[in-house]
Structure formats: structure tokens, C-alpha cells
Amino acid sequence: MAVAQPWKKPDLDGHPRLKKLNDELHSLRFDAGFPSARTIRSHIGRDAQDYWIVNHQSVLNAFQRPDLPDLGRLELIVAALAGVARCSDVSSEVNRFKSLWKQAVTETVAQASVRPQADAEGDAECELDQDVPDQEAAELGVEEERGESGAKGSRADANQAPEFNYAHESLKGLIINAAQALWDDKDALRVFLGVVRRSPGFSKLADAAEEQRPANATFYGTKSREFEVEYSPARLELVTLHRRLDEQRVKRKWSFTDLENQTGIPASSWIRWYTHDELPSREAIVAFSHAINLMLEDHVLLLGLWEAAHDALEVERRCEDLSQQISFDEAWSLRDPAASKLWALVGVGGEVLAPYGPDLSRGTVPAFTVAGPAGSGRSTTLATIACSLLGAGARVVLVAPKPSPLRELASRNGVLACFDQEDVGHDELAAVLAEASCEEPVVVVMDDADHLEECGARRLLEAMLQQGFADGTALVLGGDEEELGSGFRWSRRARHAHRGLLLSPQARQAGDLIGVKVSGSIVGRPITPGRGWLHLGDGKLVPVTVPNC
């Protein structure tokens, strides 16, 4: 029985960062028990066409060649080894190697920029007749013809690693992927490869792709990372729909021309939807479903996927259309002059810029909740609400047990009191609220409410939420999404108002705080201060930008 052995490392003494990357890769293989190249290849797996995503020779090259490995291939190898080594967090390990790879790229670029002119000219001479790398040409069945000068140049630079053209490799990856997707539609493939041949550097690749179906570009380690779309929930929904459609199409061996014949939807539309990651029309989904004779439950599932993708894209579009920033004065000027004294400005949004906010004199409970993770702009939102209430002539009580912009409003006309201690006493708050009446209402604006769960005034706050309309009082509270979600007695009553603002929500359960169900399309996105989703009790979520007070 053969004993697993370490692989020979390349000579990288002149490239310390690249050497560190290579050493770490060999160390990870050691932790995984020295799996063979074929074993690593098997752990990475095959693509939808049953090709190896990364072949065993490409695995060996990543360990043994003295040049920078392709990032996409490196990530797959690291993920496979980390899984075998039972690393606690595979994604963190992949990110660590990605960071090392970026450092090696920086080193490569820096060294290339200071190379002697003579060396640079020699390299340029060597690259004149190189269209496709030797390994890829061999795998595609293409024999490259090199001139006498090219051979001499290669021998002269035998001990110097050739430079890697990432843009060139990325474009090859795109060409290979497109040729693979169009393989069953010979007319579309012929037109596409004809365009590719117009560039001399890709003519041989086009000839090879026309003769035999290319494997997925990751097979060559050339999958493009240059044009990746940034992660978003909308893209996730869209990819899921495309995958389901493609599963059914491949199962029936339909080309895009076949799709046109079966559904009546032009093949050009199907190609565009696939190549541009666009959402097909609902009519196309219905036609596709009927063409393949889906059972009722599968038909409903496919339409449900389309609805989810459509809603997710709509959410993304509405977020992108929001104003990046707006001043309080500008937003206040949009307010309806006839609005109630207890109408609070929360944000602006809509296709035609308009102000949004709750009327605290109406509803089921005189309350409004602002929830979000740290850094999402909760305190700024509460300060904006307080400023709008003061501007409308209402009286306000500020509660800020921790540093907050609310404390800066303590000297404003209309502020009856500002509680900035860790506890709020029952008698102190009761004395201030005694001045409230339906004609002269008082609103308590409370930041970091999750820190006042057991405050002395908790029973008074609960009573205020029960009978505030009759007494002329209302409560606006803000706190951490997760902490408020755990729920404490008097804050749970505030949920019955079924209205509030979610700032950069991170979990679907956050919707319970404001009385509405939220989809996965709006949660888990990067925290963007001052951007949130407003619910005013009508079941609709409105994306808004909070003004700067």
C-alpha cells in the first residue's frame, strides 16, 4: 500500500508572498492527511454536464507550478481540503487564502512594474505567438504552432515564470461558458463563435470549441471572477429559478430553438434571460410549464419561484431608487401642513419623493417601534422623530440611558424632561406625564429601550400603552433588533400597534416587532445607516431614507 507523501514545492524564494500562499496550501494538505490530486478532484466534484470541475493535473499545478494559481480554482481546492481536514469554518479558511492570494497579486504587480526594460522586451517577444496556454491547448485538442523566435525566447526564459494575463483568462472563461450553454443550438453557437473569431487571440479557441463541446470553464481554472455580480438576495432567488428551468430543459435535451418552438417565446429572449441573468416574463414561465406538462403542484412551485424572484428584484430596485441622503428641512418641507400634531416624520421614499410616518393620535396602540442592529441609525431616526414632533407643536419627554443624539435635544422648546440615567423612576415619569391631555399631548421618545426592561416606570409605561389615547400620551421606542425580539412585558404591548421601522433587518423575526411578515429578500443585507423599511399598519413595507436632523 502506497504511503501518502508531501509534494515537491516550487522555487519561490524571490516571491515571499507567493511562497507564503504556496506553503499554506501545502500545510492545509498536510492537515487533510495528504490526499492525492485525484482525491481532491473528487471532493470538488463534477459539473452539470458530468465533467470534473477541476481536473487532477490542475490540482497538481496549483501546488507545484511557480506561478500564481487561478483564484476560482484555488477557492475550490481550499474548500475541499478544509472539508476533509474538518476545519471548524470552511468559509473563513477560504477567505484566509483569498486574502493571501490578493497579497501575492500585489507582489506580482509590484515586481512586474520594476523589471528591467530588457527583460520586459524579451518577454514581449516570447508572447507574440501565444494565443492559448499549452495545457489548455492540449486539453482542447489544439496544437499550437510556435515560431523559431518563440522557441528561443522560451528557452532563454526557462527559469523565469511566464506572466499570467488575468483579463485574457477571464474572457476565455466567458467564451467557454457561453459555448457550452449554446452547444445544443447550433445556429446560435455558429453566430457566437463567428464573433469570437474576429479577435485573432481567440480564433483557435473558437475552432476547438466548434469541434467538440468544451467542459465548464472551471475545468481549466479560468472561470471569470472579473464580472461577478455582488451577492444579493434577489440574485439568489433568480439563480434558483434559472436552475429549475435549466434542469427541465436539459432533461428534455431542448436547445433554445426548441424552447422557441415549444413555448412560442423567441429563442433570443431565452438566451438573453440566461446569459444576462434576467428574469423571464411570467407568460414565458406559464408557457414553459404547459410545454413540459408539469403536474399542478410543480406548476404552482415554478410560479412561486418566479413570484419570489420578481418580488426580490422589485425590492432591490426600490432600494436602489431611494435617495442616498436628505436633510431634515428638505423632508419637512414635503409634510402636509394639515397633518396632526402627533404626526411624526420617519423618512422619505416613493417614486415621487414623499414623506412617511405614523400618526400617533390614531391606531390600535399609541406606539411606534424603531428596531435595528448596532450602526443602523436607530438613534438618528429617533432624533428625527423627536424633531418633527417638536416642530409640529407637540411636547416631548426624552429617555436616553446611553449616549444618544436625543440628549442633544434636551434644551429645545417643548422638551419637558430628559432622563439620561440607567433607570427611569415611576414617580418622576408620572409627574411629567401628568401634564398631558388630549389637547396638549405628550410623547415619550425612548432610545435603547432594551436596557430599560426592569426600570422603575415599567408599569407606568405599560399602562400608557393601554390607555394613552384617552390620556393624550404616546410612546416611540427604539432598540436593538435582537434584544427587542426577545420581548419583555411592557414592550410586547407596543407590538400591538402593528407599525414601526426596521433598519437593515438581519432576521425575518424582526417583522414581528412591527406587526408584519418580512421576506428573505430584505433581511441579511449589508447594514446601511438611515435606510429602512416602514410599516404603518396597512400590511405594506415601504423603503425609506431617514433625514438627518
N, C-alpha and C positions, 0 to 999 in steps of 0.2 A: 504493500500500500504506500503510495507516494505521500511524502510529508510536505505540507504547505510551506513555502519559503517566501521571504521578502523579495520584492522585485528590485532590480538594479535602478538606482536613482540617476537622473541625468546630471551632467556637469553644469551647475548654475551658480558658480562662485562669483561671477560678475553681475549677478542679478539677485541681490539679497531678498527682495520682497517676493519675487517669483519662487525663489528657493524655499522661503518660509511656507508659501502656499503648497508647494510640492511635498515638503516634509510633513506638513499637517495632514495631507491627503494619504501619504504612506502610513502615518501614525493611526489614522482612522481605520485603514485596512487592517492594521495590526490588532486594534481593539475588536474588530469584527471577526478575528480568527483567520486572517489571510485567505479570504475566499478567492477563487480563481476568477479570471476575466469572464469566463462563460457563466459562472455562478452569479456574478454581479449583473451581467447582461440579463439573466433570467429573472432576477429580483426586480429589475427595471420594467421588464415585460414587453409585450407586443402592442402594436397599434391596432386600429380598427380593421386594417387590411391584413392583419396577422404577420406583419413584418416586425423584426426586432427594432425597438425604438432606438437603441444604441447597440451596435454590434460589438463583439468581444475585442476586435482589433482597435476600435475607437476607445474602448475602456483602457486597453494597454497604453495607447498613445497618451492618454491623459496623465498617466503615471510616469511614463518613460521618455516622452519627447521633450526636448529642451525649450519648447515654446509655450506660450500661454494657451491653456485649453479653452474651448468654447464654453461660455457661461452656462448656456442651457444644458449642455451635456454634463458639465461639472455638477450642476444642481441635482440632476437625476442620479448621478453616481453617488454623491454625498448622501442624498436621501435614502438610497438603497443600503449603503454601508451603515448609516446611522440606525436604520431599522434593524439590521442584523445584529449590530452591537448593542441594541436595546437602550439607546440614548433616551433620556427622560423627555427631551423635547426635540424632535426631529427638525421642526421648522427653525428653531433657534440655531441648530447646528448648520443648517443650510444657509441661514443669514450670516453666520460667522464666516463661512467660506466665501460667501458673496462679497463680504467686506474685504477679505484677504485678496480676492480676485481684483477688486477695484483698485486696491493699493498697488497690485502688480501692474495693472493697466497704466496707472500714473507713472510708475517707474519706467515702463516700456516707452511711453510717450516722451518722458524727460530724456531718456538715453538717446532716443532717435533724433531729438532736436539738437543734440550737441555732438553728433557723429561727424568725423572729418568729411570734407567735401569729396575727396577721392573715393572713400568707401561708399558714400551715397550714390556717386555716379556709377560705381561698379554694380551696386545692387539694382539700379535702374536698368542697366544694360542686361542684367540677368532676367529681369521681369518682362522684357519686351515681348517675348513669345509665349508667356504663360497665361493661359486663359482659365484652365481648370486644374486644381491641385492633382498631383499624381494619384493619390489614394482614391479621390473621388472619381477621377477618370477611369481608373481600373474597375471600380465598383459599378460604374455606369456602362462599362464595356467600350470605352472610348480610348483609342490610342493616340496620344499626343505626339506631334512631330516637333522636335526641337532643332533649332539650327546649330551650326558649329559654334557660333559665338555663345549661344545659350549654354551649351555643354561645358565650354571652357569656363564660363562665368560660374557655373555651379561647382566645378572642381575647385576654382580659386576660393570660393566662399564655403567650402565644405564644412569647415569648423565654425561657421557663423550661422545662427538660426535665421531662416528667412522671416521677413516681416509679414504680419498677418493683417490682411485688409478686411476689417470687420464690416464695413459698408458693403463690400463686394460679396462677402459670405452671406450677409443678411438678405441681399437681393436674390442670391441663388436659392436661399431657403424659401423665399416667397414664390419664386418661379416653380420650384419643385412641388410645393404645396398646391399651387394653382393647377399645375399639370395633372397632379394626382386627382384633384377634385373634378376636373373636366374630362378625365380619361374615358368615361363611358359615352361622352357626347363628342364624337369625332369631329363634327363640323366646328363646334366651339373650340376644341383643342387645336385644330389646324389654324384657325384665325389667331388664337392666342400665341402659338409658337411662331407664327409668321411675324408677329410684332416683336417677339423676343429676338428673332434672328437679325433684326435691324441693328442691334448692338453687337459689333464684332466679338466682344469679350464673352458673349453668352451664346454664340451661334452653335458651338459644339454641344453645349448643354441642351439646347433645343433639339438638335438632331438625335441625341441619345434618348431624350425624353419621348420623342415621337416613335422610336423603335421599340422601346419597352417601357412598361409602366414604372415610374420611379417610386421608391419607397418614400415614406414620410420623411420630411427634411431632417427630423431629429436623428434619423438613421445615419446621416452624415455629420451630425453635430453642427448643423448650420441653421437650425430653426431661428427665425428672426426674433430678436428682442428689441429691435430698434423702434418698431411701430406698435408695441403692445399698448392696449387700451388700459388706462388706470382702472384698478378694481372699483366696481360699484355694484350695489345690489341689482340695479337694472340690468347690467351686463350678465350677471349670474342668472337671472330669470331668462334672458334672451338665449344664452348658451344652452340652457336646459331645454327650451323649446326646439332649438335647432337640432339638438342631439336626438330628440324623439322623432322629429321629422326625418332626419337622415337615417335613423335605424330602420324605419319603414321603407324608405326609398331604396337603401342598399339591399334590404331583404328581398325586394322585388326586382333588383338589378335594373332599376329605371335610370335612364340618363335624364338630363334636364329637358331634352327634346321630348322624351317620353312623358315627363311631367306636363309639358305643354299640351300634348295630345290627350292626356287623361283628364286634366283639370280645366283646360281652356284658358289657363293663365300663361302668358308668354314666357318662353324659356329664359329670355333676357331678364325678366323680373325675378325668377327663381335664382338665377346666377347672381344678380345684384344683391339679393337678400342674403345669400350665403357668403359671398366674397366681402361684403361691406358690413356684415353683422347687423343687418337691418331687420326690422320686424315685418314679416309678411302681413298682408291685409287679412282681415277677418274672413273675407269672402274666399281668399285663397286657402285658408285653413279648412273652411267648410267644404270647398271643392275637393281638396286633398282627402279629407275624411271620407267623403262619399266615394271617391275614386278607388280607395283601397278597402271599401266595405267594412269600416270599423264597427264593432259592436257598440251599442248605445253607451255603455259605461266608458269605453275607450274614447268615444266621440266627445263625451262630456269632459273627460280628463284633458283631452287635447285643447278643447276650447277654454278650459280652466287655466291651462298653462299660458294660452295666448292672452287671456284677461290679466293674469298676473304680470306677464311681461309688459303688456300695454300700460297697466297702472304704474308699474315701476318706472318705465320710461317717462310717463307723464309727470310723476313725482320729481324725477331728475330734471326734466325741462322746467318745471315750475320753480325748482330751487335755483337753477341757473339764471332764470329771468329776474330773480329778486335783486333789489338794489343792494349794492355792497355796503353802503353806508348812507345814513341820512341824519341830519341834525334834528334836535327836538323841535326847534322853532319851525323848521320846514314841515315836519309832520303835523305839528299843532295847527298850522295854518290850513290844513286839509280837513280839520274837525268840523262837524256840523254845529253851527252856533246854537241850534235849538236843542242840543243834546242835554241829557240830565246832568245835574251837578255831580252825580256819582258815576258818570261815565268815565272810564279810565282808559287812557291811551296805552296800548301794549306794543303795537308795531304797525308797519305799513306793508302792503303787498298787493297782489292782484295784477292783471294785465294792464289795467288803468290804475295807477298808483292811488291807493285809498287807505285811510286809517282804520285800524281794527282794535276792538277792545270790548270788555264787558260793561254792562250797566248794572252796578252793584245794588241798585234800588229794586231790581227785578230778579226773577228766577225762583228756584226751589229753595236755595240756601244763600244767604248773603256772604258769599265767599268766592275767592279766586285763588288758584294754586299755580305757582311758578316752580317747576322742577327741572333739574338737570345736573349733570356731573360737574365736578370742580373745573373752573376755567371756561364754562359755557356762557357766562354773562348773567347769572341769576341776580346778583346784587345790582348790576346796572339796570336790569329790567325793573326791579322793584323801585329803584330811584326814579326811573322814568314814570312809572305808575304814580308814585307819590307826587312828582312834579305836576302831572296832569290833573290830579285831584285838587291840589292846591291852586292850580291855575283856573280851575272851574269854580273855586269858592268853597270847596269842602274843607273840613277840618280833619287833621291827621294826627295819629299817635304813632311814633316810630319805635320799633323794637329791633335792636341790633346787638345781640350778646357777643358778637365777634366783630372785628374791624370791618366796616361796610360803608359804601357811599351814602347810605341812609343817614349816618351820623353827621355828614356834612350839611344836611338839610335842617338840622336842629334849630337853627336861628331864623328860619324862614317864617313869614307871617302865615298863620293858620296851623302851625305845628303846636299842639297842646302839650306834648311831652315827648321825651326821647329816653327810652330805657336802654342803657348800654351795659348793664351788668349781666352776670351769668344767670340771674334769676329775676323773674318778674313777680312781685308780690300781689296778692289778691286785693288788699285794701288800696294800694297805690293805683292800680289799674282801674278799680271800681270808682275811685274818686274822680278820675279823668273822664270815664265813660258816663258819669252822672250828668255831664253837660250835654249829652247827645239827645236829640229829638228828631222827629220826622222832618221838621222844618229846617233844623240845623244838624245834619247827620255828622257822625264821626267815624272815620275809617282807621282801623289798626293795620299798619303795614309792617310785617314781621319778616326779617331776614334770619336765616339759619334756624328755622322753626324746629328742625330735628334735634337741636340742642336744648329745647325747652319742653321736652316731653313731660318732665315732672316738676315744672315750675309752679310756684305758689298760686298763680292765677289760672291754672288749667281748668278748674271747674267753671270759672267765670267765662273763659273762652268758649267752653262747650255750651254754656247757656246762651252766650251771644250768638252762636251759630244756630241755635234753636229758635230764638225769638228776636233776632236782630232787626227784621223788617219792622216790627212793632216799636222797637226802641230807638230806631234810627242809627243803628251801628252795622258795620260790615268788617270783614277780615280779608286781607290779602296776605298770603303766607308763601314763603319761598324756602326751599331746602334741597338737599342732595337727593337725587332721584332714588337711589338705593335705600337711603335711610328713611325717607318718607314712605317708600314702598313697604317697609316692614310694619308700618302702621302703629300709631298709638292712639289712645282713646279719643282725645278731643280732635285730633287731626283727621281721623276717619270720618267724622261728621262733615268735614269740609269737602270730602269726595262727593257727597250728595248734591253738591252744586252742579256737578257734571260740566265743569268748564275750567279751563286753565291753559297754561303754555308749557310745552315740552321743548326744552333747549337741548339740541343734539342728543336725543334719546338713545340710550345704549341697549335697552331691552324692551321687548314687547309689553312686559308687565307695567311699564311706565304709563301706558294708556289708562290703566285703572285709576290713576291719581286724578285724571281729569274726565273720567266717565266716557271713554271712547276706546274702541279697539284699534290698534295700530298694526300696520302690515310690516313685514320684514324689510320692505323697500326703504323705510325711513329710519330704521334703527341700525346702530353699529357703524354709522358713517363717521368720518373724522370730526372731532369737536371743532365747531366754528362759532366763536363767541358772537352772541347777538343774533343768531339765526335759529328760528324755532318753528314749531307747529302749534297753532292756536285752535282751541275748541271752545265754541261759545254755546254749547248745549244743543246744537242742531244736528249733531252727528257728522259734521263735516270738519275736516282738518284743513286749515289754511296756512300755507307757509308765509312767514312774516320776517321782516328785519326790524329789530328793536332800535329806536332812535337813541342817539347819545344825548343824555340830559345835561 
